[in-house]
Amino acid sequence: MNTSKWMDLRIRFRHILFAIIGLVVLIAVATAGFMALENLKLFDAFYLTIISLMTVGYGDIVPETESGQKFALLLIPLGVAFVTYAMGAVASYFIEHQLSVKVWNKRMEHAIKNLEDHIVVCGLGRVGRQVYEQLKEEDVPVVYIHDSEEEMVDYLADGTLRIVGSPLQENILKEANVAKARGLIATLPSDSDNVFITIKAIALNEKIEVVARAENAGSEEVLLRAGASRVINPSTIGGRELVSSVLRPESTDLVNLLIHTKEKKQSLEEVALEEACTYIGKSLKDSAIRKEMGVTVLAIRRCEELISNPSADDVLEKQDVLIIYGEKAASEAFKKKCKG
């Protein structure tokens, strides 16, 4: 796995480049100096420069004038220093590169192996990169799978958990610890590939939530039958938003503000009521969620039913999922209280 961005080995490469440039300049200056001081031809001056820098000392060409000898006395220690630095930089680059790759691979494998309740993103193409931009704003562990090592290193931020390989391979999905993941997002451009990934993911983890991309309208039903929890058609969603932006611009702006705001002062969240939650059995009025916690309950998901704009008399039940809106800190505090 290419880890140059993570380990910043480009600094080492700059050292090598600096050493090479320094040697080239030194050889050019020394060659010109020997030509002027010793009255040598270009090749003879270059030859004398090289054997002086390498301290070989064949003795077939030597400085004969006092000025040339003094020049050689200055050149030899300077050349030894530059050559030693260049060789050390090259050796250090390759040795540290190999070591850093092994260290990073071990750290990556260990981190992914110990993940739980994470999200696996398959593909880092046009849609996959949009998924990455959204997820990097969220406080949730994510593992990215993509078959292009170069694209992952160039696009993903330092330290992002990643696996280079095809998400169509079962061993790659196992390496991403899909068995313990909370969700998987299949963003590959091929609908058949996303169907295959969905089937493989559910075979490894029956409880995983799979959200799959579909390019063709007819593929949506196939993906749902394959086990996908939700199927997203980017073209359909884009068309809907274009129409809504014309017919209901203010409403569209409000929805985008609730969902896609980057300031994160306000957040739209889903909270499941666990068995120990003190709100269970109380109505929204009696629980005083908005008054005490500072969040607003916009809807309640109860089994397959969605209760939008619930009334104050609606009683909360175990395993209800509340869709709430409020400040980030208040939402987080409410989440903790709902765990009991």
C-alpha positions in Angstrom: 0.0 0.0 0.0 1.3 3.4 -0.9 1.7 5.4 2.2 3.8 8.4 1.1 1.1 10.9 2.2 0.7 9.2 5.6 4.4 8.8 6.4 5.5 12.0 4.5 8.3 10.2 2.7 8.2 13.0 0.1 10.4 14.9 2.5 13.0 12.2 2.0 12.5 12.4 -1.7 13.2 16.1 -1.6 16.5 15.4 0.2 17.5 13.1 -2.6 16.5 15.7 -5.2 18.5 18.3 -3.4 21.6 16.0 -3.2 21.4 15.2 -6.9 21.1 18.9 -7.9 24.0 19.7 -5.6 26.2 17.0 -7.2 25.3 18.2 -10.7 26.2 21.8 -9.9 29.4 20.7 -8.1 30.5 18.6 -11.0 29.7 21.4 -13.5 31.7 24.0 -11.5 34.6 21.6 -10.8 34.8 20.6 -14.5 34.9 24.3 -15.5 37.4 25.0 -12.8 39.8 22.3 -14.0 39.4 23.4 -17.6 40.4 26.9 -16.7 43.2 26.1 -14.2 44.8 23.1 -15.8 44.0 23.9 -19.4 42.3 20.5 -20.0 39.8 19.5 -22.5 36.2 19.1 -21.4 36.3 15.3 -21.1 39.6 15.3 -19.3 38.4 17.9 -16.9 35.2 15.9 -16.3 37.2 12.7 -15.8 39.5 14.4 -13.3 36.4 15.8 -11.5 34.8 12.4 -11.1 37.9 10.6 -9.8 38.5 13.4 -7.4 34.9 13.3 -6.1 35.0 9.6 -5.7 38.5 9.7 -4.3 39.5 6.8 -6.7 42.9 8.3 -7.5 44.0 6.4 -10.6 46.8 8.9 -11.1 46.6 9.0 -14.9 45.4 12.6 -14.8 46.4 14.8 -11.9 46.5 18.5 -11.2 49.9 19.9 -12.3 49.6 23.5 -11.4 49.6 24.8 -7.8 46.2 26.5 -8.5 44.8 23.2 -9.7 46.1 21.3 -6.7 44.6 23.8 -4.3 41.3 23.6 -6.2 41.5 19.8 -5.9 42.1 20.0 -2.2 38.9 22.1 -1.8 36.9 19.9 -4.2 37.8 16.4 -2.7 36.3 17.0 0.9 33.4 18.9 -0.5 32.7 16.1 -3.0 33.0 13.4 -0.4 30.5 15.2 1.7 28.0 15.6 -1.1 28.4 12.0 -2.3 28.0 10.6 1.2 24.9 12.8 1.8 23.4 11.6 -1.5 24.1 7.9 -0.9 22.7 8.2 2.7 19.6 10.0 1.4 18.9 7.4 -1.2 19.5 4.5 1.2 17.4 6.2 3.9 14.5 6.8 1.5 14.2 3.2 0.4 14.8 1.6 3.8 12.4 3.9 5.6 9.9 3.5 2.7 9.9 -0.2 3.1 9.7 0.0 6.9 6.9 2.6 6.9 4.8 0.5 4.5 5.1 -2.5 6.8 4.3 -0.5 9.9 1.4 1.3 8.2 0.0 -2.0 6.9 0.1 -3.5 10.4 -1.5 -0.5 12.0 -4.2 -0.4 9.3 -5.0 -4.1 9.6 -5.1 -3.9 13.4 -7.3 -0.8 13.4 -9.8 -2.3 10.9 -9.8 -5.7 12.7 -10.9 -4.0 15.9 -13.6 -1.9 14.4 -17.3 -2.3 15.3 -20.4 -0.4 14.2 -18.5 1.2 11.4 -19.4 2.0 7.7 -17.8 0.4 4.7 -17.7 2.4 1.5 -17.2 0.4 -1.7 -15.8 2.5 -4.6 -14.2 5.9 -4.7 -15.4 7.2 -8.1 -17.6 10.2 -8.7 -20.4 9.2 -6.3 -17.9 7.6 -3.8 -16.0 10.8 -3.5 -19.2 12.7 -2.7 -19.9 10.1 0.0 -16.4 10.7 1.4 -17.0 14.4 1.5 -20.1 13.9 3.5 -18.8 11.2 5.8 -15.6 13.1 6.8 -17.9 15.6 8.5 -19.4 12.9 10.7 -18.0 11.3 13.8 -18.2 7.7 12.6 -15.5 5.2 11.7 -15.3 4.5 7.9 -13.3 2.0 5.8 -12.9 2.8 2.1 -12.4 0.0 -0.5 -11.1 0.9 -4.0 -9.1 -0.9 -6.6 -6.9 2.1 -7.4 -4.1 2.7 -4.9 -3.0 5.9 -6.5 -6.5 7.5 -6.4 -7.0 6.6 -2.8 -3.6 8.1 -1.7 -4.3 11.2 -3.7 -7.9 11.8 -2.6 -8.3 10.5 0.9 -7.0 12.4 3.9 -4.0 11.2 5.9 -4.8 8.3 8.3 -8.1 7.4 6.5 -8.7 3.7 6.9 -8.5 2.1 3.4 -8.1 -1.2 1.6 -6.7 -1.4 -1.9 -8.6 -4.1 -3.8 -11.9 -5.0 -5.4 -15.0 -4.9 -3.2 -16.4 -7.8 -5.3 -13.9 -10.1 -3.6 -15.3 -11.7 -0.5 -11.8 -11.7 1.2 -11.6 -8.0 0.8 -15.0 -7.5 2.4 -13.9 -9.7 5.3 -10.7 -7.7 5.6 -13.0 -4.6 5.9 -14.6 -6.4 8.9 -18.1 -6.2 7.2 -19.3 -8.8 9.8 -19.2 -6.2 12.5 -20.1 -3.1 10.4 -23.3 -1.2 10.9 -23.6 -0.2 7.2 -22.2 -0.6 3.8 -22.5 1.9 0.9 -22.1 0.5 -2.6 -21.2 3.3 -5.0 -19.8 1.3 -8.0 -21.1 2.5 -11.4 -22.2 -1.0 -12.4 -25.6 -2.0 -11.0 -24.7 -5.7 -11.3 -21.6 -5.1 -9.2 -23.6 -3.4 -6.5 -26.1 -6.3 -6.5 -23.2 -8.7 -6.0 -21.7 -6.6 -3.2 -25.1 -6.4 -1.5 -25.5 -10.2 -1.6 -22.0 -10.8 -0.3 -22.3 -8.2 2.5 -25.6 -9.6 3.8 -24.1 -13.1 3.7 -21.4 -11.9 6.0 -23.7 -9.8 8.2 -27.4 -10.3 8.2 -28.0 -7.1 10.2 -26.0 -4.8 8.1 -27.7 -1.8 6.5 -26.8 -1.7 2.8 -27.4 1.4 0.8 -26.7 0.9 -2.9 -26.3 3.1 -5.9 -28.4 2.4 -9.0 -28.0 3.9 -12.4 -30.9 2.3 -14.1 -34.5 2.5 -12.7 -35.1 -1.2 -13.3 -32.1 -2.1 -11.1 -33.7 -0.6 -8.0 -36.1 -3.5 -7.4 -33.3 -6.0 -8.1 -31.1 -4.4 -5.4 -34.0 -4.3 -2.9 -34.6 -8.0 -3.5 -30.9 -8.7 -3.1 -31.2 -7.3 0.4 -30.4 -3.6 0.1 -32.1 -1.5 2.8 -32.2 1.5 0.5 -31.4 2.2 -3.2 -30.4 5.6 -4.4 -30.5 6.7 -8.0 -28.3 9.9 -8.2 -30.0 10.9 -11.5 -33.5 10.7 -10.0 -32.5 12.6 -6.9 -30.8 15.2 -8.9 -33.9 15.7 -11.1 -36.2 16.0 -8.1 -34.0 18.6 -6.5 -33.8 20.6 -9.7 -37.6 20.7 -9.9 -38.0 21.4 -6.2 -35.4 24.3 -6.5 -37.6 25.9 -9.1 -41.1 25.2 -7.6 -40.2 25.3 -3.9 -36.9 27.1 -3.5 -37.2 28.1 0.1 -38.3 24.7 1.2 -35.5 23.1 -0.7 -33.0 25.5 0.9 -34.3 24.6 4.3 -34.0 20.9 3.8 -30.4 21.3 2.5 -29.6 23.5 5.4 -30.9 20.8 7.9 -29.1 17.9 6.2 -26.0 19.3 4.5 -24.9 22.3 6.6 -21.1 22.2 7.2 -21.2 24.4 10.3 -22.7 21.5 12.3 -24.2 23.9 14.9 -27.5 22.3 14.2 -28.0 18.7 13.3 -30.7 16.3 12.1 -30.4 13.0 13.9 -32.0 9.6 14.4 -32.2 8.3 18.0 -33.4 4.8 18.9 -35.2 4.4 22.3 -33.5 1.6 24.1 -35.1 -0.6 26.7 -33.7 1.4 29.6 -34.8 4.8 28.3 -36.9 6.7 30.8 -39.0 8.3 28.0 -40.7 5.0 27.1 -44.3 4.9 28.1 -44.6 8.7 28.3 -46.2 11.1 25.8 -44.2 13.8 24.1 -46.0 16.3 26.3 -45.1 14.5 29.6 -41.5 13.8 28.5 -40.9 17.5 27.9 -38.1 16.7 25.5 -38.0 20.1 23.8 -38.2 22.0 27.1 -35.6 20.0 29.0 -33.3 18.8 26.2 -33.6 21.6 23.6 -34.4 19.3 20.7 -37.5 19.0 18.5 -39.0 15.6 17.6 -39.9 15.9 13.9 -41.1 12.4 13.4 -41.3 8.9 14.9 -40.4 5.7 13.0 -42.4 2.8 14.6 -41.8 -0.5 12.8 -42.9 0.2 9.2 -44.9 3.3 10.1 -43.6 6.9 10.0 -45.4 9.3 12.2 -44.6 12.7 10.9 -45.2 15.9 12.9 -46.3 13.8 16.0 -48.8 15.3 18.4 -48.1 16.0 22.1 -50.3 13.1 23.1 -48.3 10.5 21.1 -46.8 8.0 23.5 -43.3 6.8 23.0 -42.7 3.0 22.7 -39.7 0.8 23.0 -37.6 0.6 19.8 -39.2 3.8 18.4 -36.7 5.8 16.3 -37.1 9.5 16.9 -36.0 12.0 14.2 -34.9 15.0 16.0 -33.5 18.5 15.2 -31.5 20.7 17.5 -28.1 22.0 18.4 -25.3 19.5 18.0 -24.5 19.4 21.8 -28.2 19.1 22.7 -28.6 16.2 20.3 -25.7 14.4 21.6 -26.9 14.8 25.2 -30.3 13.5 24.2 -28.8 10.5 22.5 -27.0 9.5 25.7 -30.2 9.9 27.8 -32.1 7.7 25.4 -29.6 4.9 26.1 -30.9 4.9 29.7 
